[in-house]
Each structure stands twice: as structure tokens, then as C-alpha cells.
Amino acid sequence: MSLDTVENAAATPDTALPWKELGLKEDEYARVREILGRRPTGAELAMYSVMWSEHCSYKSSKVHLRQFGEKAPESEAMLVGIGENAGVVDVGQGYAVTFKVESHNHPSYVEPYQGAATGVGGIVRDIIAMGARPVAVVDPLRFGAADHPDTKRVLPGVVAGIGGYGNCLGLPNIGGEVVFDACYQGNPLVNAGAVGVMKHEDIHLAKASGPGNKVILYGARTGGDGIGGASILASETFDATKPSKRPAVQVGDPFQEKLLIECTLEAFAEKLVVGIQDLGAAGLSCATSELASNGSGGMTVTLDDVPLRDSTLTPEEILMSESQERMCAVVEPEKVDRFLAICEKWDVIATVVGEVTDGDRLEIFWQGEKIVDVDPRTVAHDGPVYERPLARPDWQDALQADDAGKLPRPASSAELKDQVLQVISSPNQASKSWITDQYDRFVQGNTVLAQPEDSGMIRVDEESGLGVALATDGNGRYAKLDPYAGAQLALAEAYRNVATTGAKPLAVSDCLNFGSPEDPAVMWQFAEAIRGLADGCQQLGTPVTGGNVSLYNQTGEVAIHPTPVVAVLGVIDDVARRTPVAFKEEGQLLYLLGDTKEEFGGSAWSEVVHDHLGGLPPAVDLERERLLAEILISASRDGMIDAAHDLSDGGLVTSVIESCLLGEKGARLVVPDGLDAFTFLFSESAGRAVVSVPRSEELRFTDMCGARGLPVTRIGVVDGDAVEVQGEFALPLNELRTAHEATVPALLI
């Protein structure tokens, strides 16, 4: 077949191209023709198809995501916001931290190990591209029913991929969560987050400025794996009858990525880089068009110079390949030799593939012929924007009317005790140590807190003890009942989890996982969740710095629960003053902070005991969340509390049992006046935490809570080798440990 050049495209307007097979709609293809004033070449079609995919262009979500900018709270900490590879915040002492969460959902179902591994690799490259050294990763995960045979296929592969890649990079995995629900059966959610640290002056951006500057592609060779992988695979509902929507998943090489990290950081240290972009979804199409469109001019690229693993690749395949461990740097001509020398030192392949021009076009050549001639903005930024129809689902009212309050409650102390054991041994409340033990949580020696703590914490500066904390949370059951409140509850829980460790919440990243945007009910859920999250961040003063939208998470007509995952980053002046989850000292007093109400909609109890989802989720009071956080941070800083644990899924009894098991200390609990034992133990009211207080600090602590207007109730004492609820039951720690730790291994081994 003869080469499809720009000249040929202009001369043969009626040549048929496979735009539909590449995921473009008819009107989108017509728009490409209108932009170019002719039909696209095959190479141009490849670029537009991947860059205008849902995964890359956010065409269905842009109109809603604008709220994060329009409602953004004032923040002195924000250094780089939405639009770059990752957000950057000031954490003090001249340090900046970059963090982001992304999705690799569909690839991880097709090929669990490589899908998850390359998800870690991709998010780490986003962090490197900002100029930072990656210091930790987190992984919020959702799988199908724990006892479903396919979960046994998907989960171990995903966990092995995350552990294998992250452990080889030498990055501690400090947080995340694992949730099981039948709604994720054919569509697991594999979200990956990363944190990086740098000095303010080391921030780098994705832009190609300066005519004559060279464009250098470096890292792994380009292969046929992942051609259109994440970009097209994540932009269509799963359907086994469409193999074209299941292209090869990218293959990761963590050792190559480790070399890429060190090589890039050395080049940064020597001030050799003008602009930089990692090659993730959409590969070279994304890197060249984004660098050019964000810079001051145009760019020419010679595709023949791209190092290949497979010499049979066509130009279209080279442009669409999502092969891993690759980056693109813009370097001044006089610094190119030094840049290449650093790459050679680290055994990283590096090739000059292009040059920044003073024009406004992205021109790509193959075998001496021009095969791409586009305005790079039209590829990278001017894709379609849809205001898709949205409608509150007709089943929403009935779902909310099906209140969990009608469910039969335990009729005796023995039944109450039995239900406590049912909940804490259920897959979602049981210990996930079988999973997290496969991750290295303490490599590099700066991990201060890691799973199963409320948030991970990393020391940033050895001398001062400056540190950052990161928590990710999301509850699809709450969001199914009310997506606005569900998104705010995810934000509130992550915010609370950061504060319980003693860190001050600063900023937010998100990973918004939803079904097909072509379903008006899903778009309503999405719009409501965005509105809730934007309103919540505005009220709490925590700006959204960036994130990810993952749509088409459904199999056939069945969508997942709307699952907005929220990551909150916090800062702590001295990690030595952190507060852990574990109860450690006999005789310390246990206090419940916040109000407990009859709130069981979407609760763990309703799911485990009654297999029920209905009613309304717990009410959200963000001012109460802010006050609770202030109390927890002050108490941690001033040494008033020795342990703290937020109350969320599973209620107070789950949190107390977890703290007892981690500290190997029992607790005696007394049901407060005005509450029955069932509500006390299982309610999932938000804005609450349980703390252990040394007796010497009791008066100071309760006075502080009283002065600030936070309800505080003494509920017991750390004591013995059982969890005892006075007048109801006692459960020995060894029995609780067996119930809590045996579930997940039994399901997966």
C-alpha cells in the first residue's frame, strides 16, 4: 500500500478511512475534515482518534469538571492546578508535593497483572514529569463479589502487578482500599495514585518552547503492545462481541522505569530540560500534540527516528502505541549532548526525533514524506465537547424510599454479638493484610504510617520531620443512594482520615469512576457527584488539583455503582507527633467525638446482615468535619491523644476492634445514655472519630472539645484481652483476630 501523505490526502478526498473502527463518531470525523479542510491522512486519523477518545479528551465530562475551577477555594498552597500532568502544592520549608490518582480499569480486567502494573508505571511517570522524585504510591481497588470465581482470577493478578511494579521501583505502597461488590464483577476498578517531592524551583511543565530546541524521545523502544490501549479501551462499554475494543494491554518493565526516573531527575538537576511530557495514554500522539500546543510554536517530528521493538509497525501504529517507560523532553541544542550522555550513563535509549519551530503546526514525517500537518491544539485541546442528556433515574425515588431503618435488628445480646462477628469477618470489613503484605510499605525508610492506618504518611525532611499524609476513600453504595452526598461523604472520609493522623488537609485529587455517559441516568449521577465534590471542596477549603475521569465502566447495560474516589493530601510539621490507629496503653480512656444518629442507609450492617441497599446515606455536615479535623490535629500536635481512628464503614464497633487488634489491647465499652447498643455499635454517622486519651490529658482534652463546641462522650477504657460491651457481650481478641483475618485468604488462596 502506498504511503498516505498529506499531499495524497488532499488529492483523494473520497478515500474511505476506518474512523468508526477507531472509535470516532460520524460527526466527529466530519469535524476533523472541517478542521483540516480535507480528509485526514491515516496518521492524522490515528492521532485524532486516540486524542479525542473519552479517556483522553474528557469530551463528556468537561462541561461538569469546570466547576472545580469555578468553585475553587482560595489556597495559598496551590502551585500548579488542573491541566498539567499532576497538581502541585506547597508544603512549607521550600518543599512542594505533587500527587494524582488515575484509573487503569479496563486493561486490568483484560490482563490483570500488566493492566495494574502499567497503571502504577503511568501514574509514576506523571509525577516525574512535574519535576518530582516519586516517594510513594497508593491503590484504591474495587472487585466483584469476593466469592465469585472470576474475582479469584482478577484480584491476585492485579495485586501481584501493583506489588511487582511498585516493589521493583522501590516505592512504598502506603494506602488505598479494597472493596468487593457484585456491581464490579465484569468491570473492576484499578485506580493508582502517586506522590512526589521536589523543591519549588524544580517544578517542570509540559510545554515545548523555543524555536530550534530539540525534541528527544527517551526510554523504552516503541512496540506493538497497547496500540490504542487505554485511550480506546477505556472509551467504550465492555462487550465481548467486539474484540476490536480489546487491544493488547501495555507491558511494563519496572527496571526500565527505575532507570528512567534516575536519568530524568539527573537531567532536571543539571537544568537541561525546557519542557517534558510522559508517554501514557495515546503515546506519541499525546506527547507531541500536548507539548506543541502548550508551547510557544510548532513542532516537526521525524517518525523514522523513533526506536522500535518491532520494525513492521506502521506510522499509525507508532503514533498510537502506548508502550510503557517512555518520555519526551524538549532540550536546547547546546545541551543535547549532555542530555544524551546522561541517558547513556543510565542505559536509557534516547533519540532526537524532532524540533520546535516558530510556526503553529505539528508536522510529522515518515520516509521523507509529510504524513501529519495539523494545528496541535485541535488534536490536544479542541476535541468535541458534549452536553450529554442527563436525567434522574426513575428508580431513584424507590431506592431512597426503601429505608434501611425497617430492617429487623438484633433481638438479643447473643444476636447482637453474632452480627458483630458477621460484619467484622465480611470481605469488606475483614483485614486486607493478605493483600497489603504483598506490597513493600517501608522501602526508602521514610514511611511513617501505612496500611492499615487511616492514612499513609511519608517523611519529607529528615531534619525537621516535615511530612505529608495521603488518604483515598469512596463508597459506591452511598453514591448509588445519593451521588451528591456520596461524593461529599468520600471527600469527608478522606479529609477525616488525614486529620486523624495529625496532618492538616491541603488539597484533593480524584478518580471519578462511572458507567456509560450515553446513559442519561449515569450522566445525572456523574453531574451530581461533581457538583457535590466541587461544593464540598469549596466549603472545606481544599482545592481539586487534578485527577481522572473513567467512564464506560459497565458490561452491556449494567453499570457499576457511581464510584467517585477522593484522595486528600495533608501536611504535618513533625511526623514524630503523628497519631496511629492502635490502642497501646492499658487504662487510657476512650472518647467518641461527634454525634451518633440512626443512620444505616448503605451501611455495612445492612449489606452483610440483610443484603440490602436502600434509603439515604448518612447526612454530611462539612463544618462539623472541619471542626473535628481541627480538634484531632491540635490534640495530636499537643500530645493529648495516643490513638485515633475515624468511624465509617462498619461503624464504631469495627473501628474499635481494628484499633484493639493492631495494638493487641482489649477495650471495655459502655453504651452512652440516649443510645441503644445496636445504634451505638453499627451506625455510620459521619463526622466522628474514636480516640484514646491518657488520663493525665483527660481534662485538657475534654475542655478543648467543649470550648470549640464538639460533642465528646466517654465510652470506655483500654483494658484486658477482649472487646466487651457492658451488659451485652464480650469477644476475646483471639476470636476477633481469627474472624477478622481469615476471610480474605480463604476466598483467594
C-alpha positions in Angstrom: 0.0 0.0 0.0 1.4 3.4 -0.9 2.1 5.9 1.9 -0.9 8.1 2.8 0.8 11.6 2.7 -0.8 15.0 3.4 -0.5 15.7 -0.4 -2.2 12.4 -1.2 -5.0 13.1 1.3 -5.7 16.5 -0.3 -5.8 14.8 -3.7 -8.0 11.9 -2.8 -10.9 13.3 -0.7 -13.2 10.3 -1.2 -10.8 7.6 0.1 -12.6 5.6 2.9 -10.9 5.6 6.3 -11.7 3.3 9.3 -12.8 6.2 11.5 -15.6 4.2 13.0 -13.4 1.2 13.9 -11.0 3.7 15.7 -13.9 4.9 17.9 -14.8 8.2 16.2 -18.5 9.1 15.7 -19.6 10.2 12.2 -20.0 13.9 13.3 -16.6 13.8 14.9 -15.0 12.5 11.7 -16.8 15.3 9.8 -15.4 17.8 12.3 -11.8 16.5 11.7 -12.3 17.0 7.9 -13.7 20.5 8.6 -10.7 21.4 10.8 -8.2 20.2 8.2 -10.0 21.4 5.1 -9.6 17.9 3.6 -9.7 14.3 4.7 -7.1 13.3 7.3 -4.2 11.0 6.4 -4.2 7.7 8.1 -1.6 9.0 10.6 -3.7 12.1 11.4 -6.8 9.9 11.8 -4.9 7.8 14.3 -3.9 10.9 16.3 -7.4 12.4 16.4 -9.0 9.1 17.3 -6.9 8.5 20.4 -6.7 12.1 21.5 -10.5 12.6 21.0 -11.3 9.4 22.8 -13.3 9.7 26.1 -10.2 8.7 28.1 -8.0 11.4 26.7 -10.3 14.3 25.8 -12.9 14.2 28.6 -15.5 15.1 26.0 -18.5 14.0 28.1 -17.2 15.4 31.4 -15.6 18.8 30.5 -18.7 20.7 31.0 -19.1 19.4 34.5 -15.5 19.4 35.5 -15.3 23.2 35.0 -17.0 23.5 38.5 -13.7 22.5 40.1 -12.2 25.7 38.7 -15.2 27.9 39.1 -15.8 26.9 42.7 -12.1 26.5 43.6 -11.4 27.9 47.1 -8.6 30.4 47.7 -5.5 28.4 48.5 -2.0 29.8 49.3 -0.7 26.2 48.9 -1.7 25.7 45.3 1.3 26.0 43.0 0.1 24.0 39.9 -3.5 23.2 39.3 -5.7 21.4 36.9 -4.4 20.9 33.3 -0.9 19.7 33.9 0.3 16.1 34.4 -0.4 16.4 38.2 -1.2 19.1 40.7 1.5 20.6 42.9 1.1 22.1 46.4 3.4 24.0 48.7 4.0 22.0 52.0 6.4 24.5 53.5 10.2 24.7 54.1 10.7 25.2 50.3 9.2 21.8 49.5 6.5 21.1 47.0 4.5 17.9 46.7 2.8 16.6 43.6 0.1 13.9 43.6 -2.6 12.4 41.4 -4.9 9.4 41.1 -5.7 7.8 37.7 -7.5 4.7 36.5 -6.5 1.5 34.6 -9.8 -0.3 34.9 -10.5 -2.0 31.6 -6.9 -3.0 30.9 -6.7 -4.7 34.4 -9.8 -6.8 33.6 -8.4 -7.9 30.3 -4.9 -8.7 31.7 -4.8 -8.2 35.5 -1.1 -8.3 36.1 0.1 -6.0 33.3 -3.0 -3.8 33.5 -2.3 -3.0 37.1 1.5 -2.8 36.8 1.3 -0.3 33.9 -1.3 1.7 35.9 1.4 2.2 38.6 4.0 2.9 36.0 1.9 5.5 34.2 1.0 7.5 37.4 4.6 7.5 38.5 5.7 9.0 35.2 3.1 11.8 35.6 4.8 12.6 38.9 8.3 12.5 37.3 7.1 14.8 34.5 6.4 17.5 37.1 10.0 17.5 38.2 9.5 15.5 41.4 11.0 12.4 42.8 8.3 9.8 43.4 8.2 8.8 47.1 5.1 6.6 47.5 2.1 5.0 45.7 -1.5 4.2 46.8 -4.0 1.9 45.2 -7.8 2.1 45.7 -9.2 -1.1 44.3 -12.8 -2.4 43.6 -13.5 -6.0 42.6 -16.6 -8.1 42.0 -18.2 -10.4 44.6 -15.5 -11.9 46.9 -16.7 -15.4 46.3 -17.1 -15.2 42.5 -14.7 -17.4 40.6 -13.6 -14.6 38.3 -12.6 -12.4 41.3 -10.0 -15.2 42.1 -8.6 -14.6 38.6 -8.6 -10.8 38.6 -7.6 -9.9 42.2 -4.4 -11.9 42.7 -3.2 -10.7 39.2 -3.9 -7.1 40.0 -2.3 -7.3 43.4 0.8 -9.0 42.0 1.0 -6.4 39.3 0.9 -3.5 41.7 3.3 -5.1 44.1 5.7 -6.4 41.4 6.0 -3.0 39.7 6.0 -0.8 42.8 8.3 -3.0 44.7 10.8 -3.1 41.8 10.7 0.7 41.6 11.5 0.8 45.3 8.4 2.9 46.1 6.4 2.2 49.3 2.7 1.4 48.9 1.2 3.4 51.8 -2.5 3.4 51.3 -5.6 2.7 49.3 -8.5 0.3 49.9 -10.0 -2.9 48.6 -13.8 -3.2 48.2 -15.9 -6.1 46.9 -19.3 -5.7 45.3 -21.1 -7.6 42.6 -21.6 -4.4 40.6 -17.8 -4.5 39.7 -17.9 -8.2 38.6 -17.3 -7.6 34.9 -15.6 -4.2 35.4 -13.1 -4.0 38.4 -11.8 -0.6 39.3 -8.0 -0.4 39.5 -7.1 3.2 40.5 -3.5 4.1 41.1 -2.1 7.2 42.9 1.4 8.5 43.4 3.1 11.2 45.5 6.3 13.0 44.6 8.5 15.6 46.4 10.6 18.5 45.0 11.8 21.9 45.8 9.7 24.8 44.4 12.3 25.8 41.8 12.3 22.2 40.4 8.7 22.3 39.0 8.6 21.4 35.3 5.7 21.8 32.9 4.6 20.1 29.7 5.4 22.7 27.0 7.7 22.9 24.0 9.1 26.5 23.9 12.0 28.0 22.0 12.3 27.5 18.2 15.3 25.3 17.4 15.0 23.4 20.6 15.3 19.6 20.1 12.5 17.1 20.9 14.1 14.0 22.4 12.2 10.7 22.9 13.9 8.6 25.6 13.2 5.4 27.5 12.0 2.1 26.1 11.6 1.3 22.5 8.2 1.6 20.9 6.4 -1.7 20.3 3.0 -3.1 19.3 1.8 -3.6 22.8 -1.1 -1.4 23.9 -1.8 0.2 20.5 -4.7 2.4 21.4 -4.8 0.5 24.7 -6.0 2.7 27.5 -7.3 5.5 25.2 -9.7 3.4 23.2 -10.3 0.5 25.6 -11.5 2.9 28.3 -13.8 4.8 25.9 -16.3 2.1 25.2 -18.5 -0.2 27.2 -17.2 -3.7 27.6 -18.8 -6.1 25.1 -17.3 -9.5 24.4 -18.6 -9.4 20.9 -16.3 -6.5 19.9 -12.7 -7.8 20.0 -11.6 -4.6 18.3 -12.3 -2.9 21.6 -9.9 -5.2 23.5 -6.5 -4.3 22.1 -3.3 -5.6 23.6 -2.7 -4.3 27.1 0.6 -2.5 27.6 3.5 -4.5 29.0 5.5 -2.9 31.9 9.2 -3.1 32.8 9.7 -1.6 36.2 13.5 -1.8 36.0 13.4 0.3 32.8 11.2 2.8 34.6 13.6 3.0 37.6 16.4 3.9 35.2 14.1 6.4 33.5 13.4 8.1 36.9 17.0 8.5 37.8 18.0 9.6 34.3 15.2 12.2 34.3 16.0 13.6 37.8 19.7 14.0 36.9 18.7 15.9 33.8 16.5 18.1 35.9 19.2 18.7 38.4 21.5 20.0 35.6 18.8 22.2 34.3 18.8 20.5 30.9 15.1 20.3 30.2 12.8 23.1 28.9 9.6 21.0 28.8 8.7 17.4 29.4 5.8 15.0 28.9 5.4 11.4 29.7 4.0 9.0 27.1 0.9 7.4 28.6 -2.5 7.0 27.0 -2.3 8.0 23.3 1.5 7.6 23.4 3.4 9.8 20.9 0.2 11.4 19.7 -0.4 12.8 23.1 3.2 13.8 23.9 3.8 15.7 20.6 0.5 17.4 20.4 0.4 18.5 24.0 4.0 19.7 24.1 3.5 21.7 20.9 0.1 23.1 21.8 1.2 24.2 25.3 4.4 25.8 24.0 5.1 28.9 22.0 5.4 27.5 18.5 5.0 24.4 16.4 7.0 21.2 16.0 8.4 18.9 13.4 8.9 15.2 14.1 10.7 12.5 12.0 8.9 9.3 12.8 11.6 7.2 11.2 13.9 8.1 14.1 11.7 6.6 16.8 13.5 3.5 18.2 11.3 0.4 17.6 10.9 -3.0 19.1 9.0 -4.1 16.0 10.3 -3.0 12.6 6.9 -3.8 11.0 5.0 -1.1 12.8 3.2 1.4 10.5 3.4 5.1 11.2 -0.2 5.0 12.5 0.7 2.2 15.0 3.8 4.1 16.1 1.7 7.2 16.9 -1.0 5.1 18.7 1.3 2.8 20.6 1.1 3.1 24.4 4.3 1.2 25.1 5.4 2.0 28.6 8.5 3.6 30.1 8.9 6.4 27.6 9.1 10.2 27.9 9.6 13.2 25.7 11.9 16.1 26.6 12.5 19.5 24.9 16.1 20.4 25.2 18.1 23.4 24.0 20.6 22.5 21.2 23.7 23.2 23.2 22.5 20.9 26.0 21.5 18.0 23.8 24.9 16.2 24.0 24.9 16.4 27.8 21.3 15.1 28.0 22.2 12.2 25.7 25.3 11.5 27.8 23.2 11.2 31.0 20.8 8.9 29.2 23.7 6.7 28.1 25.0 6.6 31.6 21.7 5.2 32.8 21.4 2.8 29.9 18.4 4.7 28.6 17.8 4.8 24.8 17.5 8.5 23.7 16.9 9.8 20.2 16.4 13.3 18.8 13.1 12.9 16.9 12.1 16.5 16.2 12.5 20.2 16.7 10.4 23.1 18.0 9.6 25.6 15.2 8.4 29.2 15.1 5.3 28.2 13.2 2.0 26.9 14.6 1.8 23.5 13.0 2.7 20.0 14.2 4.3 18.3 11.2 5.3 14.6 11.2 7.4 13.0 8.5 7.9 9.3 7.5 10.3 8.2 4.8 10.8 11.8 3.8 7.1 12.4 3.2 4.8 14.6 5.3 2.1 12.4 6.9 0.8 14.8 9.5 0.2 18.6 9.2 -2.2 19.8 12.0 -2.7 22.6 14.4 -1.7 20.7 17.6 -4.4 22.5 19.7 -7.1 20.8 17.5 -5.7 17.5 18.5 -4.8 18.0 22.1 -7.4 20.6 23.3 -10.1 21.3 20.8 -11.8 17.9 20.8 -15.6 17.6 20.9 -17.4 18.8 24.0 -20.7 17.1 24.7 -23.5 18.3 27.0 -25.0 14.8 27.2 -28.6 14.3 28.2 -29.0 13.6 31.9 -32.0 12.5 33.9 -32.6 11.4 37.5 -33.2 7.7 37.1 -36.8 6.6 37.5 -35.7 4.0 40.2 -34.0 6.6 42.4 -37.1 7.5 44.5 -38.0 3.9 45.1 -34.4 3.1 46.1 -34.3 6.0 48.6 -37.7 5.1 50.0 -36.5 1.6 50.7 -35.2 2.7 54.1 -32.7 0.5 56.0 -34.5 1.5 59.2 -37.2 -1.0 58.5 -34.7 -3.9 58.6 -35.0 -6.3 61.6 -32.5 -5.5 64.3 -30.9 -8.0 66.7 -33.4 -9.1 69.3 -30.9 -10.2 71.9 -27.4 -9.7 73.2 -26.4 -13.0 71.6 -27.8 -11.9 68.2 -26.0 -8.6 68.5 -22.7 -10.4 69.2 -23.3 -12.7 66.3 -23.9 -9.8 64.0 -20.7 -8.0 65.2 -18.8 -11.2 64.1 -20.6 -11.3 60.8 -19.7 -7.7 60.0 -16.0 -7.7 61.0 -15.5 -11.0 59.2 -17.3 -9.9 56.0 -15.0 -9.4 53.0 -15.2 -5.6 53.0 -14.6 -5.2 56.8 -12.1 -8.0 57.2 -8.4 -7.5 57.3 -6.7 -7.0 53.9 -3.3 -7.8 55.2 -3.1 -10.8 52.8 -3.2 -8.2 50.0 -1.1 -5.4 51.6 1.6 -7.7 52.8 2.5 -8.2 49.1 3.4 -4.6 48.9 6.6 -3.1 50.3 5.3 -0.4 52.6 8.6 0.7 54.2 11.2 0.8 51.4 13.3 4.0 51.4 12.9 4.4 55.1 10.6 7.4 55.1 7.3 5.7 55.6 5.8 6.8 58.9 2.4 5.3 58.5 1.0 2.8 56.0 -2.0 0.4 55.7 -4.0 -0.3 57.8 -3.6 3.2 59.2 -6.2 5.8 58.4 -3.8 7.5 56.0 -0.4 6.8 54.7 2.3 9.2 55.9 5.8 9.9 54.4 8.6 12.0 55.9 9.7 14.7 53.5 12.6 16.2 55.5 14.7 14.2 57.9 16.0 17.2 60.0 12.7 19.0 60.6 10.4 15.9 60.5 8.1 17.6 57.9 5.8 15.1 56.4 2.7 14.5 54.2 -0.2 12.2 54.6 -2.5 10.8 51.9 -5.8 9.0 52.2 -8.1 7.7 49.4 -11.8 6.9 50.0 -15.0 6.3 48.2 -18.2 4.4 48.9 -20.2 3.4 45.8 -23.1 2.2 47.9 -23.6 5.7 49.4 -23.2 7.3 45.9 -25.8 4.9 44.4 -28.3 6.1 47.0 -27.4 9.8 46.5 -24.5 10.7 44.2 -24.2 14.3 45.5 -24.0 13.2 49.2 -21.9 10.1 48.2 -19.2 12.3 46.7 -19.2 14.6 49.7 -19.0 11.6 52.1 -16.0 10.3 50.1 -14.3 13.7 50.5 -15.3 13.9 54.2 -13.9 10.5 55.0 -10.6 11.1 53.2 -10.3 14.5 54.9 -11.1 12.9 58.3 -8.6 10.1 57.7 -5.8 12.6 57.1 -6.8 14.6 60.2 -6.9 11.6 62.5 -3.2 11.0 61.9 -2.5 14.7 62.9 -2.0 16.1 59.4 -3.7 19.2 58.1 -5.7 18.5 54.8 -4.5 20.7 52.0 -5.7 19.6 48.6 -7.7 17.0 46.6 -7.2 14.7 43.6 -9.9 12.5 42.4 -10.7 9.4 40.2 -14.3 9.5 39.1 -15.5 6.0 38.0 -18.9 5.8 36.3 -20.8 3.9 33.7 -21.6 4.9 30.2 -22.0 8.7 29.6 -24.5 7.8 26.8 -27.0 6.7 29.6 -28.8 9.8 30.9 -29.1 8.2 34.3 -25.3 7.7 34.6 -24.7 11.3 33.4 -27.1 12.5 36.1 -25.1 10.5 38.7 -21.9 12.0 37.3 -23.1 15.6 37.3 -24.4 15.3 40.8 -21.2 13.8 42.1 -19.1 16.5 40.5 -21.4 19.2 42.0 -21.2 17.6 45.4 -17.4 17.3 45.3 -16.9 20.8 44.0 -19.3 22.3 46.6 -17.6 20.2 49.3 -14.1 21.2 48.4 -15.1 24.9 48.3 -16.6 24.6 51.8 -13.6 22.7 53.3 -11.0 25.0 51.5 -9.3 22.0 49.8 -8.9 22.7 46.0 -9.0 20.0 43.4 -5.5 19.9 41.9 -6.3 17.4 39.1 -7.5 13.9 38.7 -9.1 11.4 36.3 -12.4 10.6 34.8 -13.1 7.0 33.9 -16.4 6.4 32.1 -17.9 3.4 30.3 -17.4 1.2 33.4 -20.1 -1.2 32.7 -20.7 -4.5 31.0 -23.5 -4.4 28.5 -26.4 -2.5 30.1 -25.2 -3.0 33.7 -23.2 0.0 35.1 -21.1 -0.1 38.2 -22.2 1.9 41.2 -21.2 5.5 40.8 -17.8 5.5 42.4 -16.1 8.8 43.0 -12.7 8.1 44.7 -11.3 11.1 46.5 -7.7 11.5 47.6 -6.8 14.1 50.2 -3.3 15.2 50.8 -2.3 16.7 54.1 0.8 18.2 55.7 2.3 17.6 59.2 5.1 19.8 60.7 6.7 16.9 62.5 5.9 13.2 61.8 7.1 12.3 65.3 3.8 13.8 66.5 1.6 11.6 64.3 -1.3 9.7 65.8 -1.6 6.0 64.9 -4.8 3.8 64.9 -3.6 1.2 67.5 -4.6 1.3 71.2 -1.3 0.8 73.1 -1.7 1.8 76.7 -3.9 -0.1 79.3 -6.0 2.3 81.3 -6.3 5.0 78.6 -9.8 6.5 78.2 -11.8 6.0 75.1 -13.8 9.0 73.8 -16.2 9.3 70.9 -16.1 12.6 69.1 -19.2 13.7 67.2 -22.9 12.8 67.1 -24.3 9.3 66.6 -27.7 9.0 64.9 -29.8 6.3 63.4 -28.1 6.2 60.0 -27.9 2.8 58.3 -28.6 3.5 54.6 -25.8 1.9 52.6 -24.2 0.6 55.8 -22.0 -2.4 56.2 -24.6 -3.9 58.6 -27.4 -3.6 56.1 -25.3 -5.2 53.4 -23.8 -8.0 55.4 -26.7 -9.0 57.6 -29.6 -8.3 55.2 -28.0 -8.0 51.7 -29.9 -4.6 51.5 -29.1 -1.4 49.7 -31.7 1.4 50.1 -32.6 4.6 51.9 -30.4 7.6 52.3 -26.7 7.6 53.1 -25.5 9.3 56.3 -26.0 13.1 56.4 -23.0 15.3 55.6 -22.0 18.2 57.8 -18.8 19.6 56.4 -18.5 22.3 59.1 -18.6 19.5 61.7 -15.9 17.7 59.6 -13.7 20.8 59.7 -14.2 21.2 63.4 -13.4 17.5 64.1 -10.3 17.8 62.0 -9.1 20.9 63.9 -9.6 19.1 67.2 -7.8 15.9 66.0 -4.8 17.9 64.6 -4.5 20.1 67.8 -4.8 17.0 70.1 -2.1 15.2 68.1 0.3 18.2 68.0 -0.1 18.8 71.7 0.1 15.2 72.9 -3.4 14.9 74.2 -4.3 11.7 72.4 -2.3 8.5 71.8 -4.5 6.9 69.2 -7.3 7.9 66.8 -9.5 6.1 64.3 -12.2 7.5 62.1 -15.6 6.0 62.1 -17.0 5.0 58.7 -17.8 1.6 57.1 -18.9 -0.8 59.8 -19.5 1.9 62.4 -17.9 2.2 65.9 -17.5 -1.4 66.6 -15.4 -2.1 63.5 -13.1 0.9 64.3 -12.7 -0.2 67.9 -11.9 -3.8 67.0 -9.4 -2.7 64.4 -7.6 -0.4 67.0 -7.7 -3.2 69.6 -6.2 -5.8 67.2 -3.5 -3.5 66.0 -2.4 -2.6 69.5 -3.1 -6.1 71.0 -5.1 -4.5 73.7 -8.7 -5.0 74.7 -11.4 -2.4 75.4 -14.4 -2.2 77.7 -17.2 -0.1 76.2 -20.3 1.5 77.8 -23.3 2.4 75.7 -23.9 6.2 76.2 -27.2 7.5 77.6 -29.7 8.1 74.9 -28.4 5.4 72.5 -29.2 1.7 72.2 -26.4 -0.8 71.9 -27.2 -1.6 68.2 -27.1 2.1 67.1 -24.0 2.8 69.2 -22.1 -0.1 67.5 -23.3 0.0 63.9 -24.4 3.5 63.0 -22.4 5.0 60.2 -23.0 8.7 61.0 -20.3 10.8 59.5 -18.1 13.4 61.3 -17.0 11.0 64.0 -13.8 9.5 65.4 -12.8 7.5 68.5 -9.6 8.5 70.4 -7.7 7.1 73.3 -6.7 9.7 75.9 -4.1 9.4 78.6 -5.7 10.0 82.0 -3.4 12.9 82.6 -4.7 14.6 79.5 -8.4 14.0 80.0 -9.4 17.3 81.4 -7.4 19.3 78.9 -8.8 17.3 76.0 -12.4 17.5 77.1 -12.1 21.2 77.9 -10.8 21.8 74.4 -13.7 19.9 72.8 -16.2 21.7 75.0 -14.7 25.2 74.2 -14.9 24.5 70.5 -18.4 23.0 70.6 -17.6 19.5 69.5 -19.7 16.7 71.2 -17.4 14.4 73.2 -18.6 11.3 75.0 -16.6 9.0 77.2 -17.4 5.5 76.0 -14.9 3.2 77.8 -11.3 2.3 78.6 -8.5 0.4 77.0 -8.3 -2.8 79.1 -8.0 -6.6 79.1 -7.8 -9.0 76.2 -11.4 -8.8 74.9 -13.8 -6.2 73.4 -16.6 -6.0 75.9 -19.8 -4.0 75.6 -21.1 -3.7 79.1 -24.3 -5.5 79.6 -24.2 -7.1 76.1 -21.3 -9.4 75.3 -17.5 -9.9 75.4 -15.5 -11.1 72.4 -11.9 -12.3 73.1 -9.2 -10.7 70.9 -8.0 -14.1 69.7 -11.6 -14.9 68.4 -11.9 -11.5 66.8 -8.4 -11.8 65.2 -9.4 -15.2 63.6 -12.7 -13.8 62.4 -11.1 -10.6 61.0 -8.0 -12.1 59.4 -9.2 -15.5 58.0 -11.7 -14.3 55.4 -9.7 -12.9 52.5 -7.1 -15.6 52.4 -9.8 -18.3 52.5 -11.5 -16.7 49.5 -8.4 -16.2 47.4 -5.9 -18.9 48.1 
